[in-house]
Amino acid sequence: NHDHVGDEPSVNSTIEHQSSLHRVAQHNSIHMRLLLLLLSFLLQPQSSNSLGHPALLNSIKSFHQPPSSSVADACRIFHGRGGLHPGADHLTLDYYAPVFLLTSFGVELEENELDSYCSALCETLDANEDDDDISQQHELTIVYQCRGANTTAETRLLCGTIPDPHIVTENNGQDQYLAHLLRGQNHGLFLDMSNGRTWLRNKCQTKDVSSVLNLFSYTCAFSVAALNGGADKVVNIDMSRGALKVGQRNHELNGVSNKASFLSHDIFKTWGKMKRAGPFDCIVVDPPSYQKGSFVAKKDYGKVIRRLPSLLNEDGYALLCLNAPEMNSEFLLDKVKEECGTEMVFVERLENPATFESAFPERALKVLLFQYQPSDDVSSVATEDFTV
């Protein structure tokens, strides 16, 4: 038997060789599984950092409370959802003086991360104590809200005390609005719409606009801005009685209740009342992008747009708003052309506030301005004019 050693492997050596190969394969398989687990962990949504996301912490560090002479004391401090801060897409920080609102979308923040943001805000306020304009607030107040899919919805007061009533202002303190940060996902005033309110207020001041129809009016902030700017009348329509009650209180705060009306109606069943109340110099359309049972932008926006010419004065304005990330400006432009032909002429897209800067503008809020021009020369408007 020894004559065959080296010429051909024995049965035992073959078994040992196969066993060795099997162990190598098992070893490689374990390594592959570990690699896949690591990749899975790295790719899944994570809280930005247990010690706090650096970009948000930097924004907190550089924040200065708006002095009493500022344009607004309600503003966005950090806009992670704009896609400009990798790893912070779920985070926003707002200031509704004197309260900070920290919001996380789809990611539940750990307590030590929350603590890091609270500490940073405390340090920022302490560092500015010597500035009379800045240190108007002696108590740090922070509200934390977690919302979105795959998370447990939560809103809680982390520290401090919220004023009651909680009033914030725009336009150098002249426009006053009620805020409610512990109730619901909307807080009484949409901060990203501030440029739209400023535009309308300015148009009313110059008397280009004296009558306004405010559709999907929510708490009627557009109406307050218009009436404080000098409008003669505003009609506010919204299905939510609760929102309109807050809107009425907003008008009482500003002393302009006598020029506003409030209709808690389904807009699609109220065209007759609107027409009798009009025509208007400006119509604001700021609907929810999706509200089951009342309004779905994709199928319902066109029904509103087709009514605009019958409700507007000649040269009247329509301010059309769309806050659906999946729908771009072309959706509105195409709907206006489809429903109104060349009578509604595109003027411009209003810029969002600088604090809402986005790497993907078409996924952000879109506010498009149109003007009603029924005269014969409108038919000569070129198709390429309908661009943003």
LOMI-565303 format. One record per residue (C-alpha): x, y, z. Coordinates in steps of 0.2 Angstrom, whole numbers, padded with zeros to 4 digits, always signed. Each point is the difference from the previous one (the first is absolute). Example, Ala and Ser with C-alpha at 12.3 -4.5 7.8 and 13.67 -1.06 7.14 Angstrom:
2
+0062-0022+0039+0006+0017-0003
//
This chain:
388
+0000+0000+0000+0015+0011+0003+0004+0000-0019-0016+0010-0003+0004+0015+0013+0002+0016-0010-0007-0007-0016-0019+0001+0005-0008+0007+0016-0007-0012+0012-0019-0001+0005+0005+0008+0017+0010+0015-0008-0015+0003-0012-0012+0001+0014+0012+0012+0010+0002+0011-0016-0019+0001-0002-0003+0004+0018+0013+0014-0001-0008+0007-0015-0017+0000+0009+0008+0009+0015+0006+0014-0012-0016+0001-0008-0009+0002+0017+0013+0013+0005-0003+0010-0015-0019-0001+0002+0001+0006+0017+0011+0015-0006-0013+0004-0014-0015-0001+0013+0010+0012+0011+0003+0012-0014-0018+0000-0006-0006+0003+0018+0013+0015+0002-0006+0007-0017-0018-0002+0005+0003+0009+0017+0009+0014-0009-0013+0003-0013-0016-0001+0011-0006+0017+0007+0009+0005+0015-0002+0013+0013+0013+0013-0006+0012-0002+0015-0002-0004+0018+0009+0016+0004-0010+0010-0013+0002+0004-0018+0015+0012-0003-0010+0011-0013-0014+0002+0012+0011+0004+0015+0009+0013-0011-0016+0008-0004-0005+0001+0018+0017+0007+0004-0002+0014-0013-0018+0004+0004-0005+0017+0007-0017+0003+0006-0009+0013-0011+0001+0017+0008-0017+0009+0002+0003+0010-0015+0002-0015-0012-0012-0004-0014-0006-0016+0009+0002-0009+0017-0005-0017-0008+0013-0008-0011+0008-0016-0005+0018-0002+0007+0005-0016-0008-0008-0009-0015+0008-0017-0001-0014-0006-0012+0007+0011-0014+0013-0013-0003+0015+0011+0003+0006-0008+0016+0004-0019-0003-0007-0010+0014-0012+0013+0006-0014-0002-0012-0012-0004+0014+0004+0015+0011-0007+0018+0001+0001+0013+0013-0013+0015+0001-0001+0015+0011-0017+0006+0005+0005+0013+0012+0004-0003+0014-0002-0019-0003+0012-0012-0010-0008-0014-0010+0011-0015-0004-0008-0012-0012+0006-0017-0006-0009-0008-0015+0001-0019+0000+0014-0002+0012-0003-0001+0019+0014+0010+0008+0009-0008+0015+0000+0009+0017+0018+0004+0000-0002+0008-0017-0014+0011+0006+0010+0005+0015+0014+0005-0012-0011+0012-0009-0008+0007+0016+0018+0003+0007+0005+0009-0016-0015+0011+0000+0003+0004+0018+0018+0005-0003-0005+0011-0015-0012+0009+0011+0012+0002+0014+0014+0006-0012-0012+0014-0006-0005+0006+0017+0009+0016-0001-0009+0005-0017-0016+0010+0005-0008-0004-0017+0003-0019+0002-0003-0004+0018-0018+0004+0000-0004-0018+0006+0006-0005+0017-0007-0018+0000+0005-0013-0013-0016-0008-0007+0002-0015-0012-0014-0011-0008+0005-0016-0008-0011-0008-0013+0003-0017-0009-0011-0004-0015+0000-0010-0016-0001-0019-0005+0008-0013+0010+0001+0010+0016-0011+0003+0016-0008+0017-0002+0005+0011+0014-0001+0018+0006+0007+0006+0016+0007+0015+0010+0018-0004+0003+0002+0016+0012-0007+0017+0003-0017+0007-0001-0010+0004-0015-0009+0017+0001-0019+0000+0000-0006+0007-0012+0016-0003-0011+0001+0014-0012+0013+0002-0013+0002+0014-0013+0006+0005-0017+0003+0017-0009+0009+0008+0014-0013-0005+0013-0015+0007-0009-0008-0017-0006-0004-0011+0015-0004-0019+0000-0005-0013+0013+0012-0015+0000-0004-0017+0008+0015-0011+0001-0006-0014+0011-0016-0004-0010+0001-0009-0017+0013+0001-0014-0005+0017-0006+0004+0014+0012-0011+0014-0006+0012+0009-0011+0009-0007-0015+0018+0007+0001+0004-0005-0018-0014+0011-0007+0006+0017+0008+0006+0006-0017-0018-0003-0007-0007+0010+0014+0012+0014-0003-0004+0001-0018-0019+0001+0003+0003+0013+0014+0010+0011-0012-0013-0001-0014-0013+0005+0012+0011+0015+0006+0002+0006-0018-0019-0002-0003+0003-0013-0014-0011-0011+0010-0014+0005+0011-0011-0016+0000+0006-0018+0004-0007-0017-0001+0010-0011+0012-0003-0019-0005+0005-0014+0012+0003+0015+0012+0005-0011+0016+0003+0013+0013-0002+0015-0012+0018+0007+0001-0001+0006-0018-0016+0009+0005+0009+0009+0014+0014+0005-0011-0011+0007-0013-0011+0010+0012+0014+0007+0009+0007+0005-0017-0016+0010-0004-0012-0012-0008-0018+0004+0001-0007-0018+0001+0006-0018+0001-0011-0015-0001+0008-0015+0009-0006-0018-0004+0005-0016+0008-0009-0016+0005+0008+0000+0018-0011+0010+0012+0015-0002+0013+0012+0008-0012-0012+0014-0004-0003+0004+0018+0019+0002+0003-0001+0011-0016-0014+0011+0008+0011+0002+0015+0015+0005-0011-0011+0014-0007-0006+0006+0017+0019+0001+0005+0003+0011-0015-0016+0010+0002-0006-0004-0018-0015-0011+0003-0012+0012-0008+0007-0002-0017+0001-0019+0000-0013-0014-0002+0002-0019+0004-0009-0014-0009+0002-0018+0007-0005-0008-0016+0006-0013-0013+0007+0011-0013-0007-0011-0014-0017+0003+0006+0002+0019+0002+0004+0007-0017-0017+0009+0000+0003+0009+0016+0018+0005-0006-0006+0007-0016-0013+0010+0009+0013+0007+0011+0012+0004-0014+0008+0004-0011+0017+0001+0009+0016+0009-0004+0010-0015+0007-0004-0019+0003+0012-0010+0012-0001-0019-0002+0010-0009+0013-0007-0017+0001+0006-0016+0009+0009-0011-0013-0010-0015+0006-0014+0000+0012-0011-0015-0001-0018+0004-0003+0002+0018-0004+0015+0004-0011+0012-0010-0010+0011+0012-0011+0003-0011-0014-0018-0002-0004-0008+0015+0008+0011+0015-0003-0006+0001-0018-0018+0002+0006+0005+0016+0010+0011+0007-0014-0014-0001-0013-0011+0012+0011+0013+0014+0002-0005+0010-0015-0018+0001+0006+0006+0006+0017+0013+0013-0005+0000+0018-0006+0009+0004-0015+0019+0000+0004-0004-0008+0016+0013-0012+0008+0000-0019+0004+0013-0006+0012+0000-0019-0002+0010-0010+0013+0005-0018-0001+0010-0009+0014+0000-0018-0007+0018-0006-0002-0005-0012-0014-0008+0014-0010+0010+0013-0009-0004+0018-0006-0004-0007-0017-0016-0008+0008-0007+0017+0004+0006+0008-0016-0008-0014-0011-0016+0000+0010-0002+0019-0002+0002-0001-0018-0011-0015-0002-0014+0008+0010+0001+0018-0004+0009+0001-0017+0010+0016-0002-0011+0010+0012+0010-0003+0015+0018+0006-0004+0015-0006+0011+0009+0014+0008+0013-0008+0012+0004-0013+0013+0002+0008+0017+0016-0005+0009-0001-0009+0016+0008+0007+0015+0019-0001+0000+0000-0011+0016-0010-0013-0011+0013-0002-0013-0001-0017-0008+0012-0010-0011-0016-0006-0009-0011+0016-0003-0013-0010-0009-0003-0011+0015-0002+0015+0011-0015+0012+0002-0005+0008-0017-0009+0017+0000-0005+0005-0018-0007+0017-0005-0013+0002-0014-0009+0015-0007-0017+0000-0008+0001+0008-0017-0016-0004-0010+0004+0013-0014+0003-0005-0018+0019+0003+0000+0001-0014+0013-0001-0013-0013+0016+0005-0007+0009-0005+0016+0013-0013-0005+0000-0018+0007+0018+0003+0006-0006+0014+0012-0007-0014+0011+0016-0005+0008+0007+0003+0018
//
